[in-house]
C-alpha cells in the first residue's frame, strides 16, 4: 500500500492496518496510549468514516488524514462536517493516495515536533502542561520568538514581504509550535501581551533590515478579541512610533474564523486600523463566517485564500470555480489576493495564470529566522541575476 510506504519513508515503524471499523475500535480498546497518525477511509466495512470518528477516541488518533475514492465534493463536505464538530483533521486525500501530499500532512511542523518525541500532539500537550504561570513567565523572559515566511509576487516573481510567525523556546520542553500553546494563551487572556511582543520583534527586523535589499513589509497575526479593546490600536501605534516605523509597513492579519463579520464593534476597529495607516488582511478566507457579499463592507486590503482551495483547484472543477470567483471579485474590489500553502510549481503556475497577486508556501520557503531570511533573499537575488545575465 502506498500509504504504508510513505509512512515508512518518514521513519514510522509501528503500523497497524485494519479493514473494518470494528477492527480499529478493537485495536483502540486493546492498545493503550496514543497513536501518531490515523489514515481513515470514508468508506469502512460496517460504518462510514464519519460515524467511526464520532465513536472513536479522537484525542488518541494523532494526526487524522481522511482518504476516499468518492467524488471530491463528498470528501470535502466530510472535512467540513468534522471540522465544525471539533475533530482535528489534517486534510483529505483522494485515492490513490499521493504519497508526497501525505508526507507533507504528517510532517506539518506542530505534528512533527510531537512525532519526534514518540507521541501525539495531544499527548505532548498533556505532558507539557502549558499553564497560565508558564506563559506569563515565558512572556517575562522573552521566550516567544519570531520567524518569517516569505511572500512572493506571483506576477513579477519578486519578494513581496513576509509573514511573522511565533514560536515558544521553552527551557522545559524545547521549541513549541503555535498549535501547542496559542489556544492556552487565548484562554488565559494573554493574547494582547503576546501580540505586542511579536509586533515589537517584527518592527525590530524592519529597523535592522539591510538597505541594499528590497523594502520589507511584514504581516503580523492578530486576534479578533484584541480588537475588542480599543486601546490595543494605540499600543500598537506606540510600538511603531518608538521605532520610527510607518503603519503602512505592517499588515495586520485577522483570522476570519474568530469573528462574525457583521459585528459593528469589529467593523469600527478595522476602520480605525485603516485610518491609522495599517494594512488589514483577512486570513483563512472561505473557512469562516465571511462571504464574498460581506467584502463590500469590511475595510480590508488583502485576502488570504485558505489553502484548502489551493490544493484541489488545479484538478477539480468546483474548487477551481470558487477560487476563480474569489480572485476576480477581490480584483474588482481592488483587494490584494494571497494564496497560502503553495507547495508545488504546478500550484504556483496555476495561481499565477488565474491572476492571484501574492503566493506563500513551502514551494518558495519554509518559515525562517530573521538572519536566514536575509541570506535566503540574497541567494534568491543572485539566482535571479544569473538568469538574466
C-alpha positions as CSV (number, residue, x, y, z in Angstrom):
1,X,0.0,0.0,0.0
2,X,1.4,3.4,-1.0
3,X,0.4,5.0,2.3
4,X,2.4,2.3,4.3
5,X,5.5,3.0,2.1
6,X,5.1,6.8,2.7
7,X,4.9,6.2,6.5
8,X,8.0,4.1,6.5
9,X,9.9,6.7,4.4
10,X,9.5,9.2,7.2
11,X,10.6,6.8,9.9
12,X,7.3,5.3,11.1
13,X,7.9,1.7,12.0
14,X,4.9,0.7,14.1
15,X,1.9,0.5,11.6
16,X,-1.4,-1.1,12.3
17,X,-3.8,-1.8,9.4
18,X,-7.5,-2.7,9.7
19,X,-10.1,-3.2,7.0
20,X,-13.2,-2.6,9.2
21,X,-14.3,-0.1,11.7
22,X,-14.9,-2.8,14.2
23,X,-11.2,-4.0,13.9
24,X,-10.0,-0.4,14.5
25,X,-12.2,0.1,17.6
26,X,-11.0,-3.3,19.0
27,X,-7.4,-2.1,18.4
28,X,-8.0,1.1,20.2
29,X,-9.5,-0.7,23.1
30,X,-6.7,-3.2,23.3
31,X,-3.7,-0.9,22.9
32,X,-3.2,1.8,25.5
33,X,-1.6,5.1,24.7
34,X,-1.7,7.4,21.7
35,X,-1.2,6.9,18.0
36,X,1.0,9.2,15.9
37,X,-1.4,9.2,12.9
38,X,-4.6,7.7,11.6
39,X,-5.5,7.4,7.9
40,X,-9.2,7.0,7.8
41,X,-11.2,5.9,4.7
42,X,-14.6,7.4,4.4
43,X,-15.9,4.0,3.5
44,X,-15.2,1.4,6.1
45,X,-16.7,-2.0,6.5
46,X,-19.6,-1.8,9.0
47,X,-19.9,2.0,9.1
48,X,-18.7,5.1,7.3
49,X,-15.7,7.1,8.4
50,X,-17.7,10.0,9.9
51,X,-19.5,7.6,12.2
52,X,-16.3,5.9,13.2
53,X,-14.6,9.2,14.1
54,X,-17.5,10.2,16.2
55,X,-17.3,6.9,18.1
56,X,-13.5,6.6,18.4
57,X,-11.5,8.4,21.0
58,X,-10.3,11.2,18.6
59,X,-7.7,12.6,21.0
60,X,-5.8,9.2,20.8
61,X,-5.8,9.1,17.0
62,X,-3.0,11.7,16.5
63,X,-2.9,13.3,13.1
64,X,-6.0,12.3,11.2
65,X,-6.0,12.2,7.4
66,X,-9.2,11.4,5.5
67,X,-9.0,9.4,2.3
68,X,-11.6,8.3,-0.2
69,X,-12.3,7.3,-3.8
70,X,-15.6,9.1,-3.6
71,X,-16.2,12.3,-5.6
72,X,-14.3,15.4,-4.3
73,X,-17.4,17.2,-3.1
74,X,-18.2,14.4,-0.8
75,X,-14.9,14.2,1.0
76,X,-14.6,18.0,1.1
77,X,-18.1,18.2,2.8
78,X,-17.0,15.4,5.1
79,X,-14.0,17.5,6.1
80,X,-16.2,20.5,6.9
81,X,-18.6,18.4,9.0
82,X,-15.7,17.0,11.1
83,X,-14.0,20.4,11.5
84,X,-17.2,22.1,12.6
85,X,-17.8,19.3,15.1
86,X,-14.4,19.9,16.6
87,X,-12.5,17.0,15.2
88,X,-9.0,18.0,14.2
89,X,-8.3,16.8,10.6
90,X,-5.0,17.4,8.8
91,X,-6.7,17.2,5.4
92,X,-8.3,15.0,2.8
93,X,-6.5,12.9,0.1
94,X,-8.2,11.2,-2.8
95,X,-7.3,7.7,-3.8
96,X,-4.9,6.6,-4.9
97,X,-3.0,8.4,-2.2
98,X,-0.4,11.0,-3.2
99,X,2.5,9.9,-1.0
100,X,4.2,13.3,-1.2
101,X,1.0,15.1,-0.1
102,X,0.6,12.5,2.7
103,X,4.1,13.1,4.0
104,X,3.6,16.9,4.0
105,X,0.5,16.5,6.1
106,X,2.2,14.2,8.6
107,X,5.3,16.3,8.8
108,X,3.4,19.5,9.4
109,X,5.6,21.4,12.0
110,X,3.2,21.1,15.0
111,X,2.8,17.4,14.4
112,X,6.5,16.7,13.5
113,X,7.6,18.0,16.9
114,X,5.3,15.6,18.6
115,X,6.2,12.7,16.3
116,X,9.9,13.1,17.0
117,X,9.1,12.6,20.7
118,X,7.2,9.4,20.0
119,X,3.7,10.7,21.0
120,X,0.7,12.5,19.5
121,X,0.2,16.3,19.7
122,X,-2.5,15.9,22.3
123,X,-0.2,13.6,24.4
124,X,2.6,16.3,24.1
125,X,0.1,18.9,25.3
126,X,-0.7,16.9,28.3
127,X,3.0,16.3,29.1
128,X,4.0,19.9,28.7
129,X,1.2,21.2,31.0
130,X,1.1,24.7,29.5
131,X,-0.2,26.8,32.4
132,X,-1.0,30.4,32.8
133,X,2.1,30.8,35.1
134,X,4.4,29.2,32.4
135,X,3.1,31.6,29.7
136,X,3.4,34.6,32.0
137,X,7.0,33.5,32.8
138,X,7.7,33.0,29.1
139,X,6.5,36.5,28.2
140,X,8.5,38.0,31.1
141,X,11.7,36.1,29.9
142,X,11.0,36.9,26.2
143,X,10.9,33.2,25.3
144,X,8.5,33.8,22.5
145,X,10.5,34.2,19.3
146,X,9.6,35.0,15.7
147,X,10.4,33.5,12.3
148,X,9.3,34.8,8.9
149,X,7.8,33.1,5.8
150,X,8.5,35.0,2.6
151,X,5.7,36.1,0.3
152,X,6.3,36.3,-3.5
153,X,4.6,38.5,-6.1
154,X,3.4,35.8,-8.5
155,X,3.1,38.2,-11.4
156,X,6.6,39.6,-11.2
157,X,8.4,36.8,-9.2
158,X,9.7,39.5,-6.8
159,X,9.9,39.4,-3.0
160,X,6.8,41.0,-1.5
161,X,7.4,40.8,2.2
162,X,6.9,38.1,4.8
163,X,4.5,36.8,7.4
164,X,5.7,36.9,11.1
165,X,5.1,33.6,12.9
166,X,5.6,33.0,16.6
167,X,7.4,30.1,18.3
168,X,8.0,29.4,22.0
169,X,11.5,28.5,23.0
170,X,10.8,26.9,26.4
171,X,13.5,25.8,28.8
172,X,11.4,22.7,29.8
173,X,10.1,21.3,26.5
174,X,12.2,22.9,23.8
175,X,10.7,24.7,20.8
176,X,6.9,24.7,20.7
177,X,4.8,25.5,17.7
178,X,1.7,27.7,17.8
179,X,-0.7,24.8,17.8
180,X,0.8,23.7,21.1
181,X,0.2,27.0,23.0
182,X,-1.9,29.6,21.2
183,X,-5.2,28.2,22.5
184,X,-3.9,28.5,26.1
185,X,-2.6,32.0,25.5
186,X,-6.0,33.0,24.2
187,X,-7.9,31.2,27.1
188,X,-5.8,32.9,29.8
189,X,-6.3,36.3,28.3
190,X,-2.7,36.8,27.4
191,X,-3.0,37.3,23.6
192,X,-2.6,41.1,23.8
193,X,0.7,40.8,25.6
194,X,1.9,38.2,23.1
195,X,0.8,40.3,20.1
196,X,2.7,43.3,21.4
197,X,5.9,41.2,21.8
198,X,5.5,39.7,18.3
199,X,4.8,43.1,16.8
200,X,7.9,44.6,18.5
201,X,10.1,41.8,17.1
202,X,8.7,42.4,13.6
203,X,9.4,46.1,13.9
204,X,12.9,45.4,15.1
205,X,13.6,43.4,11.9
206,X,12.3,46.3,9.8
207,X,14.7,48.7,11.6
208,X,17.6,46.3,11.1
209,X,16.7,45.4,7.5
210,X,19.7,45.9,5.1
211,X,19.3,48.9,2.9
212,X,20.5,47.1,-0.2
213,X,17.6,44.6,-0.1
214,X,14.0,45.3,-1.3
215,X,11.9,47.2,1.3
216,X,10.3,45.0,3.9
217,X,6.6,44.8,4.8
218,X,5.7,42.3,7.4
219,X,2.4,40.7,8.3
220,X,1.5,40.1,11.9
221,X,-1.4,38.0,13.1
222,X,-3.9,39.5,15.5
223,X,-6.9,38.1,17.3
224,X,-10.4,39.5,16.9
225,X,-10.6,39.5,20.7
226,X,-7.7,42.0,20.8
227,X,-9.8,44.4,18.8
228,X,-12.5,44.4,21.5
229,X,-10.1,46.6,23.5
230,X,-9.8,49.9,21.6
231,X,-6.6,50.7,23.5
232,X,-4.7,48.0,21.7
233,X,-4.7,50.0,18.5
234,X,-3.0,52.8,20.4
235,X,-0.5,50.4,22.0
236,X,0.4,49.0,18.5
237,X,0.9,52.6,17.2
238,X,3.2,53.3,20.2
239,X,5.4,50.3,19.3
240,X,5.8,51.5,15.8
241,X,6.3,55.2,16.8
242,X,9.1,54.3,19.2
243,X,11.0,52.8,16.3
244,X,10.1,55.4,13.7
245,X,8.2,52.9,11.6
246,X,5.2,53.8,9.5
247,X,2.0,51.7,9.9
248,X,2.0,51.1,6.1
249,X,5.0,48.8,6.7
250,X,2.8,46.5,8.8
251,X,-0.1,44.4,7.6
252,X,-2.3,43.0,10.4
253,X,-3.8,39.6,9.6
254,X,-7.1,38.7,11.2
255,X,-8.3,35.1,11.1
256,X,-11.9,35.2,9.9
257,X,-13.0,32.1,11.7
258,X,-12.7,34.0,15.0
259,X,-15.4,36.6,14.4
260,X,-18.8,37.4,12.9
261,X,-18.4,39.8,10.1
262,X,-21.5,41.9,10.8
263,X,-20.2,42.8,14.3
264,X,-20.3,46.6,14.4
265,X,-17.6,46.7,17.0
266,X,-15.3,44.8,14.7
267,X,-16.1,47.0,11.8
268,X,-15.3,50.1,13.8
269,X,-11.9,48.5,14.9
270,X,-10.9,47.6,11.4
271,X,-11.9,51.0,10.1
272,X,-9.7,52.6,12.9
273,X,-6.8,50.4,11.8
274,X,-7.1,51.6,8.2
275,X,-7.4,55.2,9.4
276,X,-4.2,54.7,11.3
277,X,-2.5,53.5,8.2
278,X,-2.2,49.8,8.8
279,X,-3.0,47.3,6.1
280,X,-5.6,44.8,7.1
281,X,-5.6,41.2,5.8
282,X,-8.4,38.6,6.2
283,X,-6.7,35.3,6.9
284,X,-8.1,31.8,6.0
285,X,-10.7,33.4,3.7
286,X,-13.5,30.9,2.8
287,X,-13.5,28.9,6.0
288,X,-15.4,31.0,8.5
289,X,-18.3,33.5,8.6
290,X,-17.4,36.0,5.9
291,X,-18.7,35.7,2.3
292,X,-18.0,37.5,-0.9
293,X,-21.0,39.7,-0.4
294,X,-19.7,40.9,3.0
295,X,-16.5,42.1,1.5
296,X,-18.4,45.2,0.4
297,X,-18.4,46.5,4.0
298,X,-15.2,45.0,5.5
299,X,-12.4,47.6,5.0
300,X,-9.7,45.0,4.2
301,X,-6.8,45.5,1.8
302,X,-5.8,41.8,1.4
303,X,-7.5,38.4,1.3
304,X,-5.5,35.3,2.2
305,X,-7.2,32.4,0.4
306,X,-7.4,29.3,2.6
307,X,-5.0,26.5,1.5
308,X,-7.9,24.0,1.2
309,X,-9.0,25.9,-2.0
310,X,-5.5,25.9,-3.4
311,X,-4.8,22.1,-3.1
312,X,-7.8,21.0,-5.1
313,X,-8.4,23.8,-7.6
314,X,-5.9,22.7,-10.3
315,X,-7.5,19.3,-10.6
316,X,-11.2,19.7,-9.5
317,X,-13.8,21.9,-11.1
318,X,-15.8,23.0,-8.0
319,X,-12.8,24.4,-6.0
320,X,-11.4,25.9,-9.2
321,X,-14.6,27.8,-9.9
322,X,-14.8,29.1,-6.3
323,X,-11.1,30.1,-6.4
324,X,-11.5,31.9,-9.7
325,X,-14.5,33.8,-8.3
326,X,-12.7,34.9,-5.2
327,X,-9.7,36.2,-7.2
328,X,-11.9,38.0,-9.7
329,X,-14.2,39.6,-7.1
330,X,-11.2,40.7,-5.0
331,X,-9.6,42.2,-8.1
332,X,-12.7,44.2,-8.9
333,X,-12.7,45.5,-5.3
334,X,-9.0,46.3,-5.5
335,X,-8.2,43.9,-2.8
336,X,-4.9,42.0,-3.0
337,X,-5.2,38.2,-3.1
338,X,-2.7,36.0,-1.3
339,X,-2.6,32.2,-1.8
340,X,-1.1,30.4,1.1
341,X,0.0,26.8,1.2
342,X,1.6,26.7,-2.2
343,X,3.7,23.5,-2.3
344,X,4.5,22.8,-6.0
345,X,5.4,24.6,-9.1
346,X,2.1,23.5,-10.6
347,X,0.2,25.3,-7.7
348,X,2.3,28.5,-8.3
349,X,1.8,28.4,-12.1
350,X,-1.9,27.8,-11.9
351,X,-2.5,30.6,-9.4
352,X,-0.3,33.0,-11.5
353,X,-2.4,32.2,-14.5
354,X,-5.6,32.9,-12.5
355,X,-4.3,36.3,-11.7
356,X,-3.6,35.8,-7.9
357,X,-1.2,38.5,-6.8
358,X,0.9,37.0,-4.0
359,X,2.0,33.5,-3.1
360,X,3.3,31.9,0.1
361,X,4.2,28.4,1.0
362,X,6.8,25.7,1.2
363,X,7.4,25.9,-2.6
364,X,9.1,29.2,-2.0
365,X,10.4,28.8,1.5
366,X,9.6,27.5,5.0
367,X,9.5,30.0,7.9
368,X,13.0,31.3,8.6
369,X,14.7,33.1,11.5
370,X,15.5,36.8,10.6
371,X,19.1,36.2,9.7
372,X,18.3,33.3,7.5
373,X,15.5,35.3,5.8
374,X,18.2,37.8,4.8
375,X,20.5,35.1,3.5
376,X,17.6,33.4,1.6
377,X,16.7,36.7,-0.1
378,X,20.3,37.5,-1.1
379,X,20.7,34.0,-2.6
380,X,17.4,34.3,-4.4
381,X,18.5,37.7,-5.9
382,X,21.9,36.1,-7.0
383,X,20.0,33.3,-8.8
384,X,17.7,35.8,-10.5
385,X,20.6,38.0,-11.6
386,X,22.4,35.0,-13.0
387,X,19.3,34.1,-15.1
388,X,19.1,37.5,-16.6
389,X,22.9,37.9,-17.2
